[in-house]
Amino acid sequence: MQNTISPDNQTRGLKTAWHIFWHLLFWLGMISLFIFLARMNDHITPRQLVIIFLVFPIINIGLFYINFLVYIPRFLDKKRYWAYACVALITIIVFGVVKYGVGLLFKDVILIHNKGQQISFAAYFFNTVFTSLIFIFLSTVLKFTTDWFLNERIQHDLENQRLSAELAFLKSQINPHFLFNSLNSIYSLAYQKSDTTPEAILKLSEIMRYMLYECNDNRVDLSKELQYLHNYIDLQKIRFGNKAFIDFKVMGDVTNQQIVPLLLIAFIENAFKHGVANDVMTPIKLLINVDECQLHFYIQNKKHTHNRDAIGGIGLTNVQRRLNLLYPGKYTLNIRDTEDTYTCELSIIL
């Protein structure tokens, strides 16, 4: 039985981990501050250290988390600002009284001046209010900071999931689109009872093997992708009875380079489907040049006079969308559609 994790559970798990991280970071900073302040005072006794840096921090931490876990979610997040202000004020007063009571228990440490005089309730209460406001402010800042970073993280993850799903959908369109066109070509050969039909089927099987088993990664070796293009062109030559003319050149070093799979095939499919491929005087011109980490792709074909409005289709729309998603800001695509020719120039930073 396969266990699945719902997106809501994933979000809750991410939110819990994110809060734990920020809270640990915050309190490590506060503990470091307390230790620093304690070391600055050479005359502080161990008893005073326990009372000042353990008892009162526990009270302030309680105030911190009451605001963080109760008041902010129940009032501030729901835009009940007046209710939040009232409960926060009442809590500060109550905690001030509690702190004064603790101060009375440790009067010799908390409420007595160095000169031996006791601090008045009003003066001490004012100090506790100021301290409580600081901890409420810190908990509010931490709450909104962690929520902001968490929302940014969730939005980023959701955007990545959306892009991954869209890319998977775009890639799923390629195989049926290619297979449909190739089967049409082989059907024409079979209908003509051509002796090259078995060779065409074998070539198609090699192409489909590459598409099914070699293209599962985000990047493939450029040399394998070029071999795939060669196989496709060979298949088209078989379909045309070796009367398909294409001037195909590869320049530069194609080793140790990678590219998104099935990215260039749409342009070549378009040239064979909508262009003139059987005229020796105007062959399809295809040039691929690799210059360090940049690929330059150029293809030009003469247009059919009876098929001028059919150029494009799902193939080029698909590849343009994939380029936008996979090579944002790293490619240029120029398409020139004149009366007689159709030209595509693509440059990609690999």
C-alpha positions, 0 to 999 in steps of 0.5 A: 500500500502506497502512502501519500502526503497531502499538500496540506500536511506538507505545508503544515510540516514546512510551517512547523520546521520554519517556526522552530528554526527561527525560534531557536535562532531568536532565543540563541541570540537572546541567551547570548545577550544575557550572558554578555550582560552578565559578564559585563557586571563583575559584582553580580552574585550567583543568586542574583544571576539566577533571579535576574537571568532565569526567573524573570526571563521565564516570565517574559518568555511566557508573555512572549508566547502568549502574544505569539501563540494566542493574541496574534492569531486570534486578534491581530491576524483577524484584523481585530486591532482594538481587541488586540490592544485591550487584551495586550494592555490588560496582560501587560498590567497583570504581568507587571503586578506579577513581576512586582510580586516576584520582586517582593520575594527577592526584595534584597536583589530586585527592589533595593538600590545600591544605596539601600533604598527600596524602589517604589511600586510606580517606578518598578511597574513602569520598568516592567511595562517597558520590558513587557512592551519589548517582548510583545514587540519582539514576538510580533516582529518574529511572528510576522517575519517567520510568516512572511518568509514562510509564505515566500517559501510556500509561494516559491515551492508552489510556483516550482510545482506549477512550472514542473507540471506545465513542463511535464504537460508540454513534454507530454505533447511532444511524443504524440505530436511527433508520433502522429507525424511519423506514422503519417509518413510511414503510412504513406510508404506502406500505402505505396508498398515501398521497400523502405517501409521496414527501414522507416519503422526501424528508424522510428523505433530508434527515435522512440527509444531515445524519446522514451528512455533518454529524455527523462532528465532535465538535460541530455548530452548535446551529442545525443540530441544531435544524433536524434535529429540525424535519425529524424532527418534520415526518416524523412529522407526515407519518406521522400524516397531519398529525394529530400534535400537538406544541407545539415552542418554541425560546427564547433565542439558538441562534447561536454555540452548539455541541452534540454531534450526535444527542444530543436525538433519542432523547427525541423518538423515544421520545415519538412511539414510545411516547407519544400524539401524535394527541390535540389535547388532550394534545400532545407538549410540547417546549421548548428554551431556551438561556440563555447557555452552558446548554441546557435541554431539556424534553419530555413526552408522554402515555403509551399505555395499552397500551404502558406497559412499552415505554418506553426501549430502546436510544435512551435508554440510548445517550444517557445513556451518551454524556452520561456520556462527553461531558458529565461533571459538566456535565449533569443529567437527570431522568426522571419516569415516572408512570402517565399521562405521561412527562417528560424534563428535560435541562440541559447546559452547552455 
